[in-house]
């Protein structure tokens, strides 16, 4: 049931965030259990806590997942065609070609952040 929904909505190698697929119809623990079962069967792979992806098979029969840059783009910059943020600082300068410096830390300005107090 959940696997069919994921394959219709997401492409192989595209990050799937737990917060995006949780809709309140079932409990969080039940959804987590279903995702864990799919991971054990090899139909889904876990990238990090709360981030999954549909494995993309290669010729060498190993799965390829999303890169860290792809995860950052989906989470903080644009999702579903809606732009929530942008690269800034040295990252932006490097992307548009005014600087040849490749920054070690990528700077992203985004409205899509957790506003809960720490």
C-alpha positions as CSV (number, residue, x, y, z in Angstrom):
1,X,0.0,0.0,0.0
2,X,2.6,2.6,1.0
3,X,5.2,1.3,-1.5
4,X,2.8,1.9,-4.4
5,X,2.2,5.4,-3.2
6,X,5.9,6.1,-2.9
7,X,6.7,4.7,-6.4
8,X,3.9,6.8,-7.9
9,X,5.0,10.0,-6.2
10,X,8.8,9.7,-6.1
11,X,11.5,8.8,-8.7
12,X,14.4,6.4,-8.0
13,X,17.2,8.2,-6.1
14,X,14.9,11.1,-5.0
15,X,14.9,11.9,-1.3
16,X,11.7,11.0,0.6
17,X,11.3,12.9,3.9
18,X,9.3,11.3,6.7
19,X,7.5,14.6,7.3
20,X,6.3,14.7,3.7
21,X,4.7,11.2,3.7
22,X,3.2,11.4,7.2
23,X,-0.3,12.6,6.9
24,X,-1.9,11.6,10.2
25,X,-4.0,8.7,8.8
26,X,-1.9,6.2,10.7
27,X,0.3,6.7,13.7
28,X,3.9,7.7,13.3
29,X,5.1,4.4,14.8
30,X,3.0,2.4,12.3
31,X,4.4,4.4,9.4
32,X,8.0,3.9,10.8
33,X,7.4,0.2,11.0
34,X,6.1,0.0,7.4
35,X,9.1,2.0,6.2
36,X,11.5,-0.3,8.2
37,X,9.9,-3.4,6.6
38,X,10.3,-1.9,3.1
39,X,14.0,-1.2,4.0
40,X,14.5,-4.8,5.1
41,X,13.0,-6.1,1.9
42,X,15.3,-3.9,-0.2
43,X,12.4,-1.9,-1.8
44,X,13.4,1.3,0.1
45,X,16.7,2.5,1.5
46,X,17.4,4.8,4.5
47,X,19.7,7.7,3.9
48,X,19.6,9.2,7.3
49,X,17.1,9.7,10.2
50,X,13.8,10.6,8.6
51,X,15.2,10.5,5.0
52,X,14.5,7.6,2.7
53,X,14.9,6.9,-1.1
54,X,13.9,4.4,-3.7
55,X,17.1,2.6,-4.6
56,X,18.3,3.1,-8.1
57,X,19.9,-0.1,-9.5
58,X,23.1,0.1,-11.5
59,X,24.8,-2.3,-13.8
60,X,26.9,-3.5,-10.8
61,X,23.8,-4.4,-8.9
62,X,24.5,-1.8,-6.2
63,X,22.0,0.9,-5.3
64,X,22.7,4.5,-5.8
65,X,21.2,7.1,-3.5
66,X,20.9,10.9,-3.5
67,X,23.9,13.1,-2.8
68,X,24.1,15.4,0.2
69,X,23.7,18.3,-2.2
70,X,20.4,16.8,-3.6
71,X,19.1,16.4,-0.1
72,X,19.9,20.0,0.7
73,X,18.2,21.2,-2.5
74,X,15.0,19.2,-1.8
75,X,14.8,20.2,1.9
76,X,15.9,23.8,1.9
77,X,15.8,25.3,-1.7
78,X,13.0,23.9,-3.8
79,X,10.4,21.2,-3.5
80,X,7.5,20.4,-5.8
81,X,8.4,23.4,-8.0
82,X,8.1,25.9,-5.0
83,X,11.2,27.9,-4.2
84,X,11.9,28.2,-0.5
85,X,15.5,29.3,-0.4
86,X,18.7,30.1,-2.3
87,X,22.5,29.6,-2.1
88,X,24.4,32.6,-0.6
89,X,27.9,33.8,0.1
90,X,30.9,32.1,-1.5
91,X,28.7,29.3,-2.7
92,X,26.6,31.7,-4.8
93,X,29.6,33.6,-6.0
94,X,31.2,30.3,-7.2
95,X,28.0,29.2,-8.9
96,X,27.6,32.3,-11.0
97,X,31.3,32.4,-11.8
98,X,32.6,35.5,-10.0
99,X,34.8,33.5,-7.7
100,X,36.9,30.4,-8.2
101,X,36.8,29.6,-4.5
102,X,34.9,26.4,-3.7
103,X,33.6,26.9,-0.1
104,X,34.0,24.1,2.4
105,X,30.7,25.1,4.1
106,X,27.7,25.7,1.9
107,X,25.5,28.6,2.9
108,X,21.8,28.4,2.2
109,X,19.2,31.0,3.1
110,X,15.8,29.4,3.5
111,X,12.3,29.9,4.8
112,X,11.9,26.1,5.2
113,X,13.4,25.6,8.7
114,X,12.3,24.2,12.0
115,X,11.0,27.0,14.1
116,X,10.7,25.0,17.3
117,X,12.8,26.5,20.1
118,X,15.9,24.5,21.2
